[in-house]
Amino acid sequence: MTRPSHHRLAGAGALLAAGALALTACGGTGFDEPAGGASSGGTELTSSDDALTVLIGSSGDAETDAVTAAVDAWSQESGVEAEVQVANDLPQQLSQGFAAGSPPDLFYLAPEALAGYADNGSLQAYGDLLENKDDFYASLVENFTVDDTFYCAPKDFSTLALVINDELWAAAGLTDDDVPTTWDELSQVAQELTTDDRAGLAFGAEYQRVGTFMAQAGGGLVVDGEPVADSDGSVEGLEYVQGHLQDGTFAYAADLGAGWGGEALGKGLAAMVIEGNWVTGALDNDFPDVEFTVAELPAGPAGPGTLQFTNCWGMAADSPNQQAALSLVEHLTSTEQQLAFSEAFGPMPSIESAAADWTEANPDLTAFLDGAQYAQFPPTWAGATDVVTDLNAQLESLESGDVAAILGTAQSNLEAIAE
């Protein structure tokens, strides 16, 4: 195994993965009625000389600097003033901005927040006006479509993969040929890698990691628009995880004394973890001596499965300068700019035209991009944030829990908000 030659994929994806939990601070649908009366469904955009305000939730200086530089370059070219603001608590500050009648013109928006803001008229739907609308991955467009209306441009995305500590792998006598491609193989290598001081495989105690096994068994939370939390596949996936939590070959990162999977891998508390592409930049920064390999997650009984996370560039219905905002979004989501963002702070481009260049620049990280072909994404219905939060609370005790009861509750909760 060789260390990836390029891995600056920093914490943008971590922000995405945490978005569902952060948004619960809003409570319920969590959205106040907008002060203005602009319609979210119209296609006529406002125009003025007003400056633009862009609100982002940044993973760090690299992301802040890259987005600011891109906005500044567009501003100089267009002649429209624009300011980037970094939120300390993006969901809360965004909600407060709408409540006060002074939302930012553009902002990072998570899929699980879309339906609530769309329903109360806070958002301008501009997706069909984008010149590059046909270049976005179809699954990402689906994330930001409500009632057949494509609301906003996906800014980037992340998937989950298997990340392996090369030193611990070799010390166990394993080779490239042993990289697991099935659940049986994963069980075997996890057992071989487990010691008194180390788990074979670790991940977060949350659907945003454990849900990969549900998908690999043919389940999930919402598939093809239907709640399937208590399906046979979902149950089989969680029972597989439960069995290995009980035998000690799998572990939650927190139970190992780590804040997340990347820390568990870097400290040698786990030999393998399930994480997104943000892990590579974090390992580079925090554990530069740890060499690692990224592989696609092993296939389950129903085939391969992973989860996908993304944000879009939301546009406020009350923005007085939406035409300029649209121009800025097209600049920020262009092939050249998205590749620059990937180089600077890590996310995978949301457009297909950038795939070849991204793959060439990141040959050892292609498992993340390959996963996009079959990835599921967390439910985006209004109220889904609360459903996932409740599920995550129950997953913390999965080792001794009742799988059918846990998923039965999730199913009932999803059916209650089903669209």
RODO-544958 format. One record per atom (N, C-alpha, C): residue in three letters; z, y, x. Coordinates in steps of 0.02 Angstrom, whole numbers, plus 50000, padded with zeros to 5 digits. Each point is the difference from the previous one (the first is absolute). Last residue first. Example, Ala and Ser with C-alpha at 12.3 -4.5 7.8 and 13.67 -1.06 7.14 Angstrom:
SER503544988850642 SER500035005950042 SER500375005549961 ALA499964971450015 ALA500005005949955 ALA500005006050045 
//
This chain:
GLU501335063347830 GLU499525004749971 GLU499464996249961 ALA502744994650067 ALA499294998050006 ALA499555004849963 ILE502484998750029 ILE499635006050019 ILE499244998650003 ALA501604983149938 ALA500255005849964 ALA499605006350016 GLU499634979350113 GLU499724999849933 GLU500205006249960 LEU500944996950214 LEU499305001950004 LEU499685000149931 ASN502224992750017 ASN499965007150016 ASN499275002450003 SER500434977049971 SER500195003849940 SER499955007550012 GLN499614986050184 GLN499474999249951 GLN500165004049937 ALA501634998850169 ALA499445004250020 ALA499434999749950 THR501814985749966 THR500205006949989 THR499445004850018 GLY499684977550049 GLY500005001049928 GLY500195007149981 LEU500144992750224 LEU499325001649980 LEU499935000949925 ILE502114993850086 ILE499805006250034 ILE499315002249976 ALA500824979249928 ALA500345005549966 ALA499795006750030 ALA499194980150099 ALA499715000849933 ALA500325006049964 VAL500884993950212 VAL499325002850005 VAL499705001349931 ASP502555000250082 ASP499604995949954 ASP499315003149996 GLY501735002250221 GLY499855002149933 GLY499604995049960 SER500825001650239 SER500444996249954 SER499845001449927 GLU498675009850173 GLU500204993750032 GLU500424995749953 LEU499295022849946 LEU499544994549984 LEU500244993450027 SER500895024149989 SER500404993949996 SER499564993949983 GLU499025021450023 GLU500485000150055 GLU500434993750001 LEU498425005349825 LEU499744996150056 LEU500485000050059 GLN500435013149805 GLN500134992949989 GLN499764995750058 ALA499585023250003 ALA500734999150000 ALA500184992649991 ASN497755006449981 ASN500235000050069 ASN500754999050005 LEU499015002449787 LEU499824993650030 LEU500274999750072 ASP500235020349887 ASP500464994949972 ASP499864993250031 THR498545017250059 THR500665001450027 THR500514994949975 VAL497824999549911 VAL500024997550069 VAL500695001150031 VAL499655008949787 VAL499954992749996 VAL500064997050070 ASP499875023449978 ASP500664997549981 ASP500014992449996 THR497945010550044 THR500465001350055 THR500694997149985 ALA498265000549836 ALA500004994150045 ALA500475000950058 GLY499445016349821 GLY500614996149994 GLY500034994150047 ALA497645008549939 ALA500585004449994 ALA500624995849987 TRP498044987850129 TRP500165002549934 TRP500595004950003 THR498914986550180 THR499965007349999 THR500155002949931 PRO500544976550172 PRO499795002749935 PRO500045007649998 PRO499534987850236 PRO500555000549952 PRO499765003149935 PHE498194986850139 PHE500405006050010 PHE500545000449947 GLN498384980250143 GLN500265002649937 GLN500345006650015 ALA497974987450152 ALA500675002849990 ALA500145001849927 TYR498014990650129 TYR500344996049949 TYR500705002849982 GLN498445010150159 GLN499534996449958 GLN500354996349943 ALA501115012050180 ALA499805004349944 ALA499534996349952 GLY500824991250211 GLY500414998849942 GLY499815004149939 ASP498985002850216 ASP499764994049966 ASP500394998649936 LEU500715017350144 LEU499415001949961 LEU499724994049962 PHE501834996150143 PHE500205004849948 PHE499415001849955 ALA499634986650190 ALA500324996249946 ALA500235004649944 THR499075007950210 THR499554999149943 THR500304995949944 LEU500755008150228 LEU500375001749940 LEU499594998749937 ASP499294998450235 ASP500564995349993 ASP500415001249937 PRO498105013850065 PRO499774993149993 PRO500564995049989 ASN499505026249983 ASN500624996249991 ASN499854992549994 ALA498285016750029 ALA500555003350035 ALA500654996049999 GLU498074992349884 GLU499835000550071 GLU500575003050041 THR500194999449765 THR500064993350029 THR499855000150074 TRP499685019849880 TRP500724998550005 TRP500104993250032 ASP497805006849954 ASP500285003950056 ASP500744998550009 ALA498924990049816 ALA499734997450063 ALA500305003650060 ALA500595007549778 ALA500274993450018 ALA499764997550068 ALA499505020749863 ALA500385000550062 ALA500224993250027 SER498805003549792 SER499565002150054 SER500375000650067 GLU501094994749788 GLU499674994450032 GLU499575002150060 ILE502295012549914 ILE499294999849986 ILE499654994550040 SER502335007550016 SER499914997749931 SER499274999249981 PRO501384997850251 PRO499595004349957 PRO499874996849931 MET502234994950142 MET499314997749998 MET499605004549953 PRO502225008550143 PRO499774996749939 PRO499284997650006 GLY501335012150191 GLY500014993149981 GLY499694997149939 PHE500295021750151 PHE500634997749973 PHE499974993549961 ALA498175010650139 ALA500595004250012 ALA500654996949975 GLU497844989649970 GLU500145000550072 GLU500665003750012 SER499204999249781 SER500194993350022 SER500194999950073 PHE499115019849910 PHE500684998849976 PHE500254993250023 ALA497785005150045 ALA500445004150041 ALA500724999149980 LEU498374989849871 LEU500054996550063 LEU500455003950048 GLN499505010049796 GLN500454994349990 GLN500074995950064 GLN498505018349999 GLN500705002349998 GLN500484994149990 GLU497644995950003 GLU500235002750065 GLU500745001749998 THR498964993149797 THR500044994750049 THR500295002450066 SER500755013349784 SER499374998550031 SER500104994550052 THR501685011649860 THR499834992949989 THR499324998250029 LEU500915022450013 LEU500544995750023 LEU499844992549992 HIS498485016749918 HIS500055000550073 HIS500524995050026 GLU499775002149770 GLU499404996750027 GLU500005000350076 VAL501715011349888 VAL500084992849994 VAL499404996450029 LEU499905023449987 LEU500464997850051 LEU500104992449998 SER498705010049833 SER499655000350064 SER500454997650057 LEU500955002149787 LEU499544994450002 LEU499624999850067 ALA501395018449960 ALA500404993950011 ALA499564993850004 ALA499035020649941 ALA500164999850071 ALA500404993850017 GLN499565003349777 GLN499374998950034 GLN500104999750075 GLN501815005549855 GLN499854992950004 GLN499344998650036 ASN501755019649957 ASN499434999650045 ASN499804992850012 PRO501915007449868 PRO499505005249983 PRO499374999550043 SER501864980749906 SER499755003450061 SER499475005149982 ASP501204984249851 ASP500135007249998 ASP499765003650062 ALA499874976249973 ALA499615002849945 ALA500075007649997 ALA500294985650231 ALA500375002749942 ALA499535002849948 MET499614979450179 MET499825007049990 MET500345002549936 GLY500224978550202 GLY500075002649932 GLY499835007449997 TRP499414979550168 TRP500075007250002 TRP500025002549928 CYS500874974950067 CYS499395004049991 CYS500175007350011 ASN500984974250089 ASN500135006449967 ASN499345003349986 THR500934972650054 THR499575005850010 THR500305006149967 PHE500184970850063 PHE500355006249985 PHE499555005950016 GLN500034970749955 GLN499655006050023 GLN500385006249978 LEU500374971150045 LEU500095006049959 LEU499695006050035 THR499384972150003 THR500405005150033 THR500085005849950 GLY498904972650033 GLY500295005249958 GLY500395004950042 PRO498244975349986 PRO500315005650037 PRO500285005249952 GLY499884975849894 GLY499575003450048 GLY500355005750035 ALA500964984249841 ALA499445003149964 ALA499525003650047 PRO501994988850081 PRO499654995149958 PRO499405002949964 GLY500625014350208 GLY500434995749961 GLY499604995149958 ALA499555013750249 ALA499814998949931 ALA500504995349966 PRO500585016950211 PRO499764993349982 PRO499854999449926 LEU499745023650129 LEU500534995949972 LEU499734993149981 GLU498855013550200 GLU500025000149927 GLU500584995649976 ALA500295010950239 ALA499584995049967 ALA500035000949925 VAL500725011950259 VAL499955001049928 VAL499514994949972 THR501715002750232 THR499344998249972 THR500045000849925 PHE501435009950237 PHE499974996949934 PHE499284998649980 GLU502005008950203 GLU499314998549987 GLU499964995949936 VAL501855018050113 VAL499894994149957 VAL499264999149987 ASP501025018550120 ASP499924994150042 ASP499884993649960 PRO500435022349905 PRO499354999950035 PRO499894993850042 PHE501485008949796 PHE500064993850040 PHE499364999050041 ASP500295019649864 ASP500694997950005 ASP500114993950045 ASN497795010149957 ASN500465005450014 ASN500704997650017 ASP498274984649939 ASP499795003750060 ASP500515005250020 LEU500304988749798 LEU500164995750056 LEU499815003450066 ALA499425011049803 ALA500724999950007 ALA500214995750059 GLY497735000649938 GLY500215006350031 GLY500745000250012 THR499184981449886 THR499735000150068 THR500205006450036 VAL500504995649767 VAL500464996850047 VAL499765000750072 TRP498805007349798 TRP500445005050031 TRP500454996950054 ASN498514987249858 ASN499735002450063 ASN500395005750031 GLY501314982449844 GLY499365003449995 GLY499795002950066 GLU501584977249957 GLU500015007349999 GLU499305002749994 ILE501674976750031 ILE499475002249955 ILE500065007549995 VAL500774983150213 VAL500195004249942 VAL499395001249957 MET501124983250218 MET499445002249960 MET500275004449944 ALA501504992250158 ALA499404998750040 ALA499375002249965 ALA502635009849990 ALA499514995949964 ALA499394999250044 LEU501785011750086 LEU500404996849948 LEU499574995549956 GLY499415015250192 GLY500024992850009 GLY500434996449951 LYS499375024050017 LYS500644998050030 LYS500054992550012 GLY498065009549895 GLY500085003350064 GLY500634997950036 LEU499564992149780 LEU499534997250048 LEU500125002950069 ALA501265008749823 ALA500194993050010 ALA499554996750052 GLU499475021849930 GLU500595000050043 GLU500224992950015 GLY498255002749848 GLY499795002050066 GLY500575000150050 GLY500414995649766 GLY499694994650037 GLY499805001850071 TRP502025013649899 TRP499374997949970 TRP499684994850045 GLY502215008250040 GLY499845004349944 GLY499374998149964 ALA501734982850130 ALA499445004550013 ALA499855004249938 GLY501564980850030 GLY500265006050033 GLY499465005050018 LEU499834978949876 LEU499994998950072 LEU500285005950038 ASP499735000249765 ASP500494994750014 ASP500024998250074 ALA498395015549917 ALA500675002949997 ALA500544994950017 ALA497734993149983 ALA500125003950060 ALA500715002850001 TYR499474977249873 TYR499895007149987 TYR500195003950063 ALA499114974450016 ALA500595004349991 ALA499785006949980 PHE499234971550052 PHE499815006749978 PHE500645004149992 THR500344978850072 THR499415001450039 THR499675006749980 GLY502014988749899 GLY500105004450057 GLY499395001550042 ASP500464987449784 ASP500044995850061 ASP500045004250064 GLN499905010749785 GLN500574995449999 GLN500044995850064 LEU498195014549963 LEU500605004150010 LEU500614995450005 HIS498014989849945 HIS500045001550071 HIS500545005150017 GLY499594993749773 GLY500154993950038 GLY500095001450074 GLN499305017549856 GLN500704998349991 GLN500204993950042 VAL497715006649989 VAL500415004650041 VAL500734998049997 TYR498584988149862 TYR499834998550069 TYR500425004450047 GLU500135004149772 GLU500374994050017 GLU499864997950072 LEU498815018249908 LEU500695001850014 LEU500414993850018 GLY497744996549941 GLY500045004350059 GLY500725001650018 GLU499534988249801 GLU499904995850059 GLU500075004050064 VAL500105011649795 VAL500594995850009 VAL499934995850064 SER498155012649934 SER500535004450022 SER500644996050015 GLY498184988449906 GLY499875002050069 GLY500545004550028 ASP500064993249773 ASP500154994450044 ASP499905002050073 SER500585020249839 SER499494994750001 SER500204994550049 ASP501085022049935 ASP500324993549990 ASP499504994249998 ALA499285022750035 ALA500584999350043 ALA500324993149993 VAL497955012349911 VAL500024992850017 VAL500614998550043 PRO498615020049830 PRO500614998250035 PRO500034992550013 GLU497655013949980 GLU500494996249960 GLU500624998650041 GLY497885010650076 GLY500275004049945 GLY500524996549958 ASP498994990450198 ASP499475001249950 ASP500285003449938 VAL501954993750128 VAL499364997650025 VAL499495000849944 VAL502705006650082 VAL499475001549952 VAL499344997850031 LEU501904992250109 LEU500335003749946 LEU499515001649944 GLY499784977750155 GLY500045007150015 GLY500435003449947 GLY498624974550074 GLY500385004349955 GLY499985007250022 GLY499084980050114 GLY499635001449939 GLY500365004349950 ALA500664993350228 ALA500074994349955 ALA499645001149934 GLN500085016750170 GLN499704994150032 GLN500054993749957 ALA501055020449931 ALA499275000649996 ALA499674993850029 MET502325001450017 MET499824999349930 MET499255000249992 PHE500865004650210 PHE500044992849985 PHE499844998749927 THR500135022350075 THR499424996750031 THR499994992649983 GLY501835014649939 GLY499454999349952 GLY499374996850029 VAL501975006550126 VAL500044993349971 VAL499434998849951 ARG500175021650095 ARG499884995150052 ARG499974992949970 GLN500395018949861 GLN499475002550043 GLN499894995850062 TYR501794996049843 TYR499354997649975 TYR499445002150047 GLU502404997950110 GLU499685004049949 GLU499334996849980 ALA501694998850202 ALA500244996949938 ALA499715003949941 GLY498834997450253 GLY500465003949959 GLY500174996449935 PHE499404985750220 PHE499665005049959 PHE500525003749959 ALA499544978550206 ALA500425004849965 ALA499575005049962 LEU500024973950142 LEU499625005249964 LEU500495004549963 GLY500854983850152 GLY499294999050013 GLY499585005649970 ALA502535004450082 ALA499644997049944 ALA499274999150019 ARG502305001250163 ARG499365002849980 ARG499714996249940 ASP501994994450134 ASP500015007250005 ASP499385003449971 ASP500374976050009 ASP500635002649975 ASP500015007649998 THR497604990449983 THR500564997950042 THR500645002749969 THR497144996149941 THR500685001749979 THR500524997250049 LEU497574996150005 LEU500195006450029 LEU500725002049984 GLU498944980149914 GLU499994999450072 GLU500255006450034 GLN499764999649765 GLN500544995450020 GLN500044999650076 ALA498245012149907 ALA500635003649988 ALA500594995850022 VAL497864990350003 VAL500115004450057 VAL500645004149992 GLN499424985349822 GLN500094996350062 GLN500155004750058 SER499475008949787 SER500654996849999 SER500154996650066 LEU497875008949969 LEU500495005450008 LEU500704997050002 GLU498234985549954 GLU500005002050070 GLU500515005550014 ASP499694993349778 ASP500284994550038 ASP500055001750074 TRP498925015449856 TRP500734999949992 TRP500314994450040 THR497715009050096 THR500224997249935 THR500765000449997 THR498825007050192 THR499515002149950 THR500184997549930 PRO501215005350266 PRO499974996649935 PRO499485002949953 VAL500074997150275 VAL500085005549952 VAL499904997349929 ASP499734987450209 ASP500554998849954 ASP500125005749951 ASP498384999650182 ASP499804995049951 ASP500544998749948 ASP500365014350188 ASP499575003249950 ASP499804995149945 THR502194992450118 THR499395003150026 THR499615003449944 LEU502724990250070 LEU499465000949953 LEU499425003750032 GLY502314994150083 GLY499474995350016 GLY499405000449953 ALA502035014050015 ALA500084994249957 ALA499464994850011 ALA499975020850114 ALA500614996550022 ALA500134993749958 ALA498225014849944 ALA499844996050059 ALA500614995950023 TRP500335015049821 TRP499514995049980 TRP499854995350059 LEU501315019050036 LEU500394994849966 LEU499554994349978 GLU498965018650100 GLU500454996850048 GLU500394994349968 ASP498555013849865 ASP499644995450045 ASP500474996350048 ASN500385009249747 ASN500245001850067 ASN499714994950050 ILE498895007149755 ILE500334994850041 ILE500215002850067 VAL499205006249726 VAL500065002950067 VAL500454995550041 LEU498425000049759 LEU500504996550039 LEU499995002850071 ALA499315015049779 ALA499754994350040 ALA500594996850035 LEU499205020049793 LEU500514996350037 LEU499684994150037 THR498905025449933 THR500144993349973 THR500554996850041 SER498955026849939 SER500314995250045 SER500064993349964 PHE498555026249986 PHE500364994349971 PHE500274995550055 ASP498925026949917 ASP500014994750050 ASP500344993949969 LYS499435019149868 LYS499975003250066 LYS499984995050057 PRO499085000949733 PRO500464996450044 PRO499955002850071 ALA499415014749780 ALA499714996450057 ALA500534996350040 CYS500085005549726 CYS500085003250065 CYS499774995550056 TYR499764995749749 TYR500355006350008 TYR499955003250069 PHE498624983649820 PHE500144999950072 PHE500295006850018 THR499894986149758 THR499895006450033 THR500244999650072 ASP500244983049822 ASP499315000550023 ASP499825006650032 ASP502264994849937 ASP499575000449940 ASP499285001450019 VAL501205002550208 VAL500404999449939 VAL499545001049940 THR499954995750288 THR499635000749938 THR500464998749941 PHE500394997450246 PHE500055006949977 PHE499565001449939 ASN500134978450109 ASN500695002450005 ASN500095006949969 GLU497844990450022 GLU500374997249944 GLU500735002450000 VAL498635005350182 VAL499815004049942 VAL500394997749939 LEU500214987250190 LEU500375006350007 LEU499845004749942 SER498844979650017 SER500704998749983 SER500425006350005 ALA497725000550066 ALA500084999649927 ALA500724998949980 TYR499265013550222 TYR500084993049980 TYR500174999749926 PHE498595021050084 PHE500684997550000 PHE500024992649980 ASP498015013950000 ASP500164997350066 ASP500714997050003 ASP498915012249816 ASP499774993150003 ASP500164996750066 LYS500525023349957 LYS500394995749955 LYS499794992650004 ASN499415022350118 ASN500074993550033 ASN500364994949956 GLU499615022549930 GLU499354998050026 GLU500034993050031 LEU501615008949798 LEU499964999250072 LEU499314997750022 LEU500835002949771 LEU499655005750029 LEU499924999450076 ASP501234984649856 ASP499284999249989 ASP499595005850028 GLY502435000250013 GLY499704994550038 GLY499254999449993 TYR501815015449908 TYR499415002550035 TYR499614994450034 ALA502125008149818 ALA499604994250017 ALA499345002450031 GLN502535011449986 GLN499295001249989 GLN499624993750022 LEU502685002049914 LEU499494998850051 LEU499315002149977 SER502085000949868 SER500135003650063 SER499434999650049 GLY500414990449764 GLY499525005450013 GLY500115003850065 ASN501144979949901 ASN500265006449976 ASN499575006050020 ASP499414977150056 ASP500165000149928 ASP500255006849976 ALA499584995750233 ALA499375000549961 ALA500165000749926 TYR501794996350148 TYR499735006850007 TYR499355000949961 GLY500964978550000 GLY500465004849970 GLY499745007150003 ALA498774982550107 ALA499974999649927 ALA500455005249967 LEU499984997750244 LEU499405002849969 LEU500035000249924 ALA501574990750170 ALA500165006549970 ALA499435002749958 GLU499884979650127 GLU500494999049948 GLU500225006649967 PRO498464999750187 PRO499714997149939 PRO500504999449943 ALA500345019650182 ALA500024992750000 ALA499734997249935 LEU499545023850141 LEU500214997249935 LEU499954992450003 TYR499915025150155 TYR500004992850002 TYR500274997549934 PHE498835023849997 PHE500614996750020 PHE499884992550005 LEU498965027549937 LEU499864993150020 LEU500644996850026 ASP500225021149906 ASP499314998849977 ASP499804992750012 PRO502595006349954 PRO499505000950053 PRO499314998649971 PRO501805008749825 PRO499874994150041 PRO499535001750057 SER501435012849817 SER499695002250063 SER499874994050045 GLY501235000849784 GLY499355003049987 GLY499655002550062 ALA502134987449971 ALA500055007350008 ALA499355003549986 ALA500154976349992 ALA500485002549951 ALA500055007650002 PHE498664988750160 PHE499694999949934 PHE500475003049947 GLY500844997950217 GLY499465004849999 GLY499665000349933 GLN501664983750040 GLN500295006649992 GLN499465005449997 SER499344977850045 SER500255000649931 SER500295006949987 LEU499364995350219 LEU499415000449957 LEU500215000849928 GLN501674996450158 GLN499725006750007 GLN499385000949957 GLN501034978650006 GLN500445004949969 GLN499705007050004 PRO498844982050103 PRO500014999349927 PRO500435005449967 LEU499935000250243 LEU499375001749966 LEU500044999149924 ASP501725005950193 ASP500034995049947 ASP499405001449955 ASN500065012450190 ASN500564995750020 ASN500084994249951 ALA497645013850054 ALA500574998949955 ALA500534995750033 VAL498035017550094 VAL500264993350007 VAL500634999249958 GLN497645016549998 GLN500734999849996 GLN500224992750003 VAL497695016550059 VAL500294993449992 VAL500765000550000 GLU497905018149934 GLU500624998750036 GLU500254993049985 ALA497655017749989 ALA500344993949977 ALA500604998750044 GLU497765018849935 GLU500644998850031 GLU500334993749970 VAL497345005350022 VAL500554999749950 VAL500654998550037 GLY497765000650099 GLY500255006849988 GLY500565000249949 SER498664981150104 SER499885002149931 SER500205007249987 GLU500304989550217 GLU499304999149981 GLU499855002949931 GLN502225000050083 GLN499605004450041 GLN499264999649981 SER501484985249894 SER500155006949980 SER499575005050039 TRP499954976950057 TRP499655001349938 TRP500095007349979 ALA501214993350185 ALA499294999950016 ALA499585001449938 ASP502334997649973 ASP499835006350035 ASP499265000350016 VAL500844980049910 VAL499995005349949 VAL499815006750031 ALA500284981950146 ALA499424998949958 ALA499945005349946 ALA501905000250142 ALA499395001750037 ALA499384999249958 THR502054993249907 THR499985007350008 THR499375002250036 VAL500434977049982 VAL499815002849935 VAL499945007650005 ALA500764988950192 ALA499314998149985 ALA499765003049934 ASP502275003050070 ASP499545003750043 ASP499274998449982 THR501704988049887 THR500025007149983 THR499495004050040 GLU500284977250053 GLU499675001049937 GLU499985007349980 ALA501174994550195 ALA499294998350009 ALA499615001149935 ASP502385002850006 ASP499625005650028 ASP499264998550006 GLY501224985649817 GLY500235002650063 GLY499545005550025 SER499814988649788 SER500354994850037 SER500275002550067 SER499525014549761 SER499764997950066 SER500434994650031 GLY499155011549759 GLY500604996550023 GLY499824996750066 ILE498915023149873 ILE499954993250025 ILE500694997050014 LEU498505021949874 LEU500664997050010 LEU499914992750020 VAL498565024849991 VAL499924992850006 VAL500684997050017 THR498745024149897 THR500614997050027 THR499924992449997 LEU498215022850001 LEU500204993349978 LEU500664998050034 ALA498915025549925 ALA500104995250054 ALA500234993349971 ASP498495017949857 ASP500674998050018 ASP500004995050058 ASP498185011249870 ASP500095001550071 ASP500694997850025 SER498594987449798 SER500315006550012 SER500025001250075 SER499334980949783 SER499795003050063 SER500325006850007 THR500084974149850 THR500155007150007 THR499765002450069 LEU498874979149863 LEU500525001850047 LEU500095007550004 GLU499084979749821 GLU499875006850024 GLU500595002150043 THR499914979249880 THR499664999750064 THR499835006950027 GLY502084988549830 GLY499385003750005 GLY499694999550068 GLY502174990849921 GLY499424995849990 GLY499335003650009 SER502315008750006 SER499894995650058 SER499354996349994 SER500745025249902 SER499884993049982 SER499874996050063 ALA501555022949968 ALA499364997450023 ALA499934992749983 GLY501815017249960 GLY499704995949949 GLY499344997050020 GLY502465007350137 GLY499375002549974 GLY499694995349950 ALA502054994650105 ALA500095006449968 ALA499365002649970 PRO500614973650021 PRO499785005550041 PRO500065006549962 GLU501644978849962 GLU499385002849975 GLU499785005850044 ASP501444980450109 ASP500095005449953 ASP499325002549976 PHE500884975150100 PHE499565005650006 PHE500145005149945 GLY500834976250046 GLY500205004650052 GLY499595006350004 THR500214977849875 THR499365002150025 THR500095005650050 GLY502134988749993 GLY499514998749947 GLY499305001350025 GLY501475009950173 GLY500274996849940 GLY499474999249947 CYS500075009450238 CYS499795004049943 CYS500274997249934 ALA500304989250209 ALA500455005749994 ALA499825004349941 THR498724981350077 THR500484998649947 THR500505005749992 LEU498264998850169 LEU499825003249937 LEU500514998749945 ALA500124990050220 ALA500185007150000 ALA499885003249933 LEU499374977550035 LEU500725000749997 LEU500195007349996 ALA497744994550023 ALA500244997749935 ALA500755000949994 GLY498915005250207 GLY499885004849947 GLY500284997949933 ALA499904988850225 ALA500645002349973 ALA499915004449939 ALA498134991350117 ALA500394994449977 ALA500655002149969 LEU498605016250098 LEU499704997249940 LEU500444994449972 LEU500625009750203 LEU500105004649945 LEU499724997249936 ALA499584988550192 ALA500704999149981 ALA500185004649943 GLY497895001950101 GLY500044994449954 GLY500714998749978 ALA499625016450161 ALA499725002149936 ALA500054994449949 GLY500785000350243 GLY500364998649938 GLY499715002649937 ALA498474993750222 ALA500695002149991 ALA500224999549928 LEU498154990750179 LEU500064999949928 LEU500725001449982 ARG498754997850215 ARG500355006149983 ARG500095000449924 HIS499024982650190 HIS500414999949940 HIS500435006249995 HIS498054985250153 HIS500075006649968 HIS500454999249941 SER499554981750138 SER499835005250047 SER500075006949971 PRO501414976749945 PRO499465004249975 PRO499865005750048 ARG500964977350096 ARG500265006049968 ARG499425004249974 THR499854973150025 THR499965006250039 THR500255005849959 MET500114970750023 MET500005006049958 MET500005006250044 
//
